[in-house]
Every structure is written in C-alpha cells, then in structure tokens.
Amino acid sequence: MATTNLSYYDKASIPNAKPFRFGIVVSEWNPEITQNLHKGAIETLLDCGTEQENIISWDVPGSFELVYGCKKMIETQKLDAIIAIGNVIQGETKHFDFVCEGVTQGIVDLNIKYDVPVIFCVLTDNTKQQSLDRSGGKLGNKGIECAVAAIKMAAIKNQERTSNSLGF
C-alpha cells in the first residue's frame, strides 16, 4: 500500500520551468481520474514557472492510444517533455494486463527512439478507489509528481542550456 503523498515537492529543488515547453496527452477514459491528474500537472508546471502558452494538451480516447498521441505530439510540436496521463483499473478479464503492458512498452519505446522524455503518468490500480486516492485523494495527485519529473527531465534534455542550474 502506498503511503507517500504524491503532491509534495520542494520547489527550491526543481529547475525553473520557464524556458521549457511541455506536452500533455490525456486519456478520456475514466475522466474523473485523468482530468484530476491533468489539473495537478498543469498547476504544478505553472507554479514552477512554465508559461501557460508553453503547455499543449491533447486528448485521446483511452490509455492505449496515449502512445500514438505522444508520438504525433513529438513529431509535430517542439517540446522539452511530454506527460502521458491515463488510468487503467483491473477488471475481470486480461484486458487490463494487455493495455498496461502495451502502454508501458510503448512509452519505453518513445523514450528510446526520440530525444523528448515521455513521463509515465498512467495509474494502473486494482480498484477505482485506489485511482481516486492517487488523483487528488488521500494520497495526493500523481499528476503533480509527474509534472516535477517532466521539469527535471526537460532540464536534463537541455543541459547545455541550463548547465549550472539543474538544481538536483
């Protein structure tokens, strides 16, 4: 059982996000969860210095489609990092396993193929309550944690531009 509040971050330990452009690809499936993750990610990016016009958000039908959405975003937008937001909840069939495995491997492949970090913000929980707890509930918001990861990875991607200001 997770015990960490996913919403905590030390702003002083995070690089300034002002020079970076971020993409967010959001699954429309389980919107009460994915929209909360999206909101947490955007609020964190803005809090850490990103300009609103430097955040691009696209919706895709489900978590499996996140990979293609991220790929098209990489190919058509000039971005420093992308956050892939989705939610898959265990059901009675093996569908959960196939979707989770496909999305995970797809995001790994994007990170290997392209020079744009893609952050995995896909909740893969056993119950809807677990997902609610991690998308703004009692365990905080994984979208916040993933936005922090995106900022740190954007700074690594652009080390020559931010050589002495990584802050981690």
Secondary structure as UniProt FT lines:
FT   TURN            6..7
FT   HELIX           11..13
FT   TURN            18..19
FT   STRAND          22..27
FT   HELIX           31..47
FT   TURN            48..49
FT   HELIX           52..54
FT   STRAND          55..60
FT   TURN            64..65
FT   HELIX           66..76
FT   STRAND          81..89
FT   HELIX           95..113
FT   STRAND          118..125
FT   HELIX           128..133
FT   STRAND          135..137
FT   TURN            138..139
FT   STRAND          140..141
FT   HELIX           142..157
FT   TURN            158..161
FT   TURN            163..164
//
